[in-house]
């Protein structure tokens, strides 16, 4: 057996991802005994969750190396010694230790695969990382360019190591492209990887990016909708475009056309309601001095019927093409007119309530 206290283990050296742990041989209670092995335990406390991860190594020397350390964890180390008589008591823990992160090494490799969703227009690029040097990779960056045109290079970046290059900007057919990758962690950005080359297919089918959409009809027709032309862009290089240089299609209307049964119905109801409400307003104005009208508080009657006329008439704003003016009128006119009509009704009823519910004289002005 060993004595009850081992020498505290210490960090003899470290890099951004490993630590060398060393300790002195403990004093043995049996002079003729020898140390058979050491059991070294590393406890990693992660931040900010403070979860613990315990790793153990066995060695016959008083030195051990722990690898794949990260800068976001705090590490402590303890040692047990074994003789023929058994294990010693656990040594005191070493002082807390953290590795210092460094920028990652350059990407080890760049792999290419056909983009299954767009086999003729894009390529799937996978970045194989090397040593992360103590911190997780938080950004992958791929730069690519056609052969002989590095000045026309483009860059894609993201948190994933896999990119579908060519989905946003089409790759040229039968062209050799160069690719380099860069990695970034909290300590900085890696050097650029070696240049890897990929040659695109000679056949690339036309897709939506090769056409422009040119609306021809200003208004929708109730039977067909809106006619649009899909025109192949000048200089587009793709297969299948020769047969579809100009294609006309009809898309559903995004609004209710004037010349349609729903349009006629909305306009008819709107005009009828407006005429009824506005005629009632004129009637109240002309007869406002008659006793029965005065008793009904003509100011509120006029406000209510006029606002109702505007509210019903605003229904006609819901048909026809939508522009900036009609968009604003659709928002404000119905809401303001409804507020005025309903508000005048509420105030009118409030005045009646105050007259009949109050204890003051009926002749008091309210």
HELIX and SHEET records of a PDB file:
HELIX    1   1 UNK A  150  UNK A  152  5                                   3    
HELIX    2   2 UNK A  208  UNK A  210  5                                   3    
HELIX    3   3 UNK A  241  UNK A  244  5                                   4    
HELIX    4   4 UNK A  261  UNK A  286  1                                  26    
HELIX    5   5 UNK A  291  UNK A  295  1                                   5    
HELIX    6   6 UNK A  298  UNK A  313  1                                  16    
HELIX    7   7 UNK A  314  UNK A  318  5                                   5    
HELIX    8   8 UNK A  324  UNK A  357  1                                  34    
SHEET    1   A 3 UNK A  10  UNK A  14  0                                        
SHEET    2   A 3 UNK A  19  UNK A  22 -1                                        
SHEET    3   A 3 UNK A  63  UNK A  66 -1                                        
SHEET    1   B 4 UNK A  52  UNK A  59  0                                        
SHEET    2   B 4 UNK A  37  UNK A  46 -1                                        
SHEET    3   B 4 UNK A  73  UNK A  83 -1                                        
SHEET    4   B 4 UNK A  86  UNK A  87 -1                                        
SHEET    1   C 3 UNK A 109  UNK A 114  0                                        
SHEET    2   C 3 UNK A 123  UNK A 128 -1                                        
SHEET    3   C 3 UNK A 162  UNK A 165 -1                                        
SHEET    1   D 4 UNK A 154  UNK A 158  0                                        
SHEET    2   D 4 UNK A 139  UNK A 146 -1                                        
SHEET    3   D 4 UNK A 176  UNK A 185 -1                                        
SHEET    4   D 4 UNK A 188  UNK A 189 -1                                        
SHEET    1   E 4 UNK A 154  UNK A 158  0                                        
SHEET    2   E 4 UNK A 139  UNK A 146 -1                                        
SHEET    3   E 4 UNK A 176  UNK A 185 -1                                        
SHEET    4   E 4 UNK A 196  UNK A 199 -1                                        
SHEET    1   F 3 UNK A 211  UNK A 215  0                                        
SHEET    2   F 3 UNK A 226  UNK A 232 -1                                        
SHEET    3   F 3 UNK A 246  UNK A 251 -1                                        
END                                                                             
